[in-house]
Amino acid sequence: MPVKYMKSLKMTLVVVVAICVLNFIIPELMSIVDVGYQSYGSYLQWFTMLGLFYVILPDKQPSIFT
């Protein structure tokens, strides 16, 4: 049974579009409620990197001992 190492193209596109939308909407919402970027910027960047790691890293790690 072959092991699937890559995510589907559909899931990759969904995650990338969601990251882009959130990186556009969250600063707009925070500017409406007058919250500075320094208050939430590190969290936004952290979740953006989590999303990118989800897309880039494989689902299953092949064993290094085989």
SVG drawing of the C-alpha trace seen along z (x, -y; Angstrom):
<svg xmlns="http://www.w3.org/2000/svg" viewBox="-14 -53 33 55">
<polyline fill="none" stroke="black" stroke-width="0.4" points="0.0,0.0 1.6,-3.3 2.1,-6.0 0.7,-9.4 3.3,-12.1 1.7,-15.1 -1.5,-17.0 -4.0,-17.5 -3.8,-20.6 -7.3,-21.6 -6.3,-21.6 -3.1,-23.5 -5.1,-26.2 -7.7,-26.4 -5.0,-26.9 -3.1,-29.5 -6.3,-31.5 -7.4,-31.3 -4.0,-32.7 -4.2,-35.5 -7.7,-36.4 -7.0,-36.4 -3.8,-38.5 -6.0,-41.1 -9.1,-41.0 -7.5,-40.9 -5.5,-44.1 -8.6,-45.8 -10.7,-44.7 -8.1,-45.7 -7.7,-49.1 -11.5,-49.6 -11.3,-48.9 -8.0,-51.0 -5.6,-48.2 -2.0,-48.7 -0.2,-46.1 2.4,-45.7 -0.3,-44.2 -1.4,-41.3 1.2,-41.2 3.4,-38.5 0.3,-36.2 -0.8,-36.9 2.7,-36.0 2.8,-32.9 -0.5,-31.5 0.6,-32.4 3.7,-30.3 1.7,-27.4 -0.5,-27.5 2.6,-27.5 4.2,-24.7 1.0,-22.7 1.2,-23.2 5.0,-22.6 5.7,-19.7 4.7,-16.2 1.8,-14.4 3.9,-11.4 7.5,-11.4 9.3,-8.5 11.5,-6.5 15.2,-7.6 16.2,-4.0 14.8,-2.3"/>
</svg>
